[in-house]
Amino acid sequence: MTLAKEKMDKEPQNPVVRAFNNAIVQPLRESRSEMKKVVWPSRQEVIRLTIVVVVLSAIISAVLFLADSLFTWLLLQLQNLVQ
């Protein structure tokens, strides 16, 4: 109970200052504390995962290219049949 009262005593009484603290300062403090909790990957992990993303992107691109080429060829064959 005493801690809550001390905290209220420390808060600014001016509503403009209090609004500024609640709107700008408090989110920045919370973001800073959350960033301290982040466990960043090591350099090897970043390199390995980047390679995985590039390889998978290349494979998916190749599959989409082949599918697009196949459907284009099929469409041309159908158009030639109709004419």
C-alpha positions in Angstrom: 0.0 0.0 0.0 2.9 2.4 0.8 4.6 1.7 -2.5 1.4 2.6 -4.5 1.1 5.8 -2.5 4.8 6.7 -3.1 4.3 6.0 -6.8 1.3 8.3 -7.0 3.3 11.0 -5.1 6.0 10.8 -7.8 3.6 11.1 -10.7 3.3 14.6 -12.1 0.1 16.4 -11.1 -0.1 18.4 -14.3 -2.5 16.6 -16.7 -0.5 17.7 -19.8 2.7 16.2 -18.4 0.8 13.1 -17.3 -0.7 12.7 -20.7 2.7 13.1 -22.4 4.2 10.5 -20.1 1.3 8.1 -20.8 1.3 8.6 -24.6 5.0 8.9 -25.4 7.4 8.1 -22.5 5.7 5.0 -21.2 5.5 3.1 -24.5 9.2 3.9 -25.2 10.2 2.6 -21.7 8.2 -0.6 -22.3 9.7 -1.1 -25.8 13.2 -0.6 -24.3 12.6 -3.2 -21.6 11.2 -5.7 -24.1 14.2 -5.2 -26.4 16.4 -6.1 -23.5 14.6 -9.5 -23.2 15.2 -10.4 -26.8 17.6 -13.3 -27.5 19.3 -12.4 -30.7 20.5 -15.2 -33.0 24.2 -15.9 -33.5 26.1 -15.0 -36.7 26.1 -18.6 -37.8 22.4 -19.0 -37.2 21.7 -15.9 -39.3 23.9 -17.1 -42.2 22.3 -20.6 -42.1 18.8 -19.4 -42.0 19.5 -16.8 -44.8 20.8 -19.7 -47.0 17.7 -21.7 -46.2 15.4 -18.8 -47.2 17.3 -18.2 -50.5 17.3 -21.9 -51.5 13.6 -22.3 -50.7 12.8 -19.1 -52.6 14.7 -20.4 -55.6 13.0 -23.8 -55.5 9.5 -22.2 -55.2 10.4 -19.8 -58.0 11.4 -22.7 -60.3 8.2 -24.6 -59.5 6.1 -21.6 -60.3 8.0 -20.9 -63.5 7.5 -24.5 -64.6 3.8 -24.5 -63.8 3.3 -21.2 -65.6 5.2 -22.5 -68.6 3.1 -25.7 -68.6 -0.2 -23.8 -68.4 0.9 -21.3 -71.1 1.8 -24.2 -73.4 -1.5 -26.0 -72.7 -3.5 -22.8 -73.4 -1.7 -22.3 -76.7 -2.5 -26.0 -77.6 -6.2 -25.4 -76.8 -6.2 -22.2 -78.9 -4.7 -24.1 -81.8 -7.3 -26.8 -81.6 -10.2 -24.3 -81.7 -8.8 -22.5 -84.7 
